[in-house]
Amino acid sequence: MSEESRTLRYGAYVLVWAGLLLLTLLTVAASRVFAGVLGHVALPLLIATVKAGLVVFFFMHLKYERGIFRSIPLAVVLVFMVLFLFLFSDVAFR
């Protein structure tokens, strides 16, 4: 692939930026609504994961990578999820 075909137009960056702003507003709105203990932890983590995915795929150009470079961030997220699972299970059984 040539370098010109791998770059995004400014409109795509503006749309991703608008999506990030919308997700930030959603995070602030979710913090003001009582959603139980699970909702106050799971919902912000889900929104943050989506925002991080947008940043990684569009601004860090992971969308255009192949093979191992795409699987490394996935492995990091899986390790992070396992660590959170251990953390929450430790807190739940104290």
TORPATOR-626093 format. One record per residue (C-alpha): residue number from 1; x, y, z. Coordinates in nm, 2 decimals, m for minus. Layout:
N
{NUM {X Y Z}}
...
% end
This chain:
94
{1 {0.00 0.00 0.00}}
{2 {0.13 0.34 m0.08}}
{3 {0.16 0.60 0.19}}
{4 {m0.10 0.83 0.03}}
{5 {m0.37 0.56 0.04}}
{6 {m0.30 0.49 0.41}}
{7 {m0.37 0.84 0.53}}
{8 {m0.71 0.96 0.63}}
{9 {m0.88 1.27 0.52}}
{10 {m0.93 1.55 0.77}}
{11 {m1.30 1.48 0.78}}
{12 {m1.24 1.13 0.92}}
{13 {m1.02 1.28 1.20}}
{14 {m1.29 1.54 1.28}}
{15 {m1.55 1.26 1.30}}
{16 {m1.33 1.06 1.53}}
{17 {m1.27 1.37 1.74}}
{18 {m1.64 1.44 1.76}}
{19 {m1.70 1.08 1.87}}
{20 {m1.44 1.11 2.14}}
{21 {m1.61 1.43 2.26}}
{22 {m1.95 1.26 2.26}}
{23 {m1.81 0.97 2.45}}
{24 {m1.66 1.21 2.70}}
{25 {m2.00 1.38 2.75}}
{26 {m2.15 1.03 2.79}}
{27 {m1.90 0.95 3.06}}
{28 {m1.98 1.27 3.25}}
{29 {m2.36 1.21 3.21}}
{30 {m2.32 0.85 3.33}}
{31 {m2.14 0.97 3.64}}
{32 {m2.44 1.17 3.74}}
{33 {m2.69 0.89 3.71}}
{34 {m2.71 0.62 3.98}}
{35 {m2.66 0.29 3.81}}
{36 {m2.56 0.07 4.10}}
{37 {m2.21 m0.04 4.19}}
{38 {m2.17 m0.24 3.87}}
{39 {m2.29 0.05 3.66}}
{40 {m2.05 0.29 3.82}}
{41 {m1.75 0.07 3.73}}
{42 {m1.85 m0.12 3.42}}
{43 {m2.00 0.16 3.22}}
{44 {m1.70 0.40 3.25}}
{45 {m1.46 0.12 3.17}}
{46 {m1.66 0.03 2.86}}
{47 {m1.67 0.39 2.74}}
{48 {m1.30 0.43 2.81}}
{49 {m1.22 0.11 2.62}}
{50 {m1.42 0.24 2.32}}
{51 {m1.24 0.58 2.34}}
{52 {m0.90 0.41 2.36}}
{53 {m0.99 0.19 2.06}}
{54 {m1.07 0.50 1.85}}
{55 {m0.74 0.66 1.95}}
{56 {m0.54 0.35 1.88}}
{57 {m0.70 0.26 1.55}}
{58 {m0.73 0.61 1.39}}
{59 {m0.48 0.84 1.55}}
{60 {m0.20 0.58 1.60}}
{61 {m0.29 0.42 1.26}}
{62 {m0.32 0.07 1.39}}
{63 {m0.61 0.03 1.14}}
{64 {m0.35 m0.01 0.86}}
{65 {m0.11 m0.25 1.04}}
{66 {m0.10 m0.62 0.97}}
{67 {m0.03 m0.94 1.17}}
{68 {0.15 m0.92 1.50}}
{69 {0.12 m0.54 1.53}}
{70 {m0.25 m0.57 1.55}}
{71 {m0.25 m0.85 1.80}}
{72 {m0.01 m0.69 2.05}}
{73 {m0.27 m0.43 2.17}}
{74 {m0.53 m0.71 2.19}}
{75 {m0.29 m0.91 2.41}}
{76 {m0.23 m0.60 2.63}}
{77 {m0.61 m0.55 2.67}}
{78 {m0.66 m0.92 2.76}}
{79 {m0.39 m0.90 3.03}}
{80 {m0.54 m0.58 3.16}}
{81 {m0.88 m0.75 3.18}}
{82 {m0.74 m1.05 3.37}}
{83 {m0.57 m0.82 3.62}}
{84 {m0.90 m0.63 3.68}}
{85 {m1.07 m0.97 3.72}}
{86 {m0.82 m1.06 3.99}}
{87 {m0.86 m0.72 4.15}}
{88 {m1.24 m0.73 4.16}}
{89 {m1.25 m1.08 4.29}}
{90 {m1.01 m0.99 4.57}}
{91 {m1.22 m0.69 4.67}}
{92 {m1.54 m0.89 4.64}}
{93 {m1.43 m1.17 4.88}}
{94 {m1.28 m0.96 5.15}}
% end
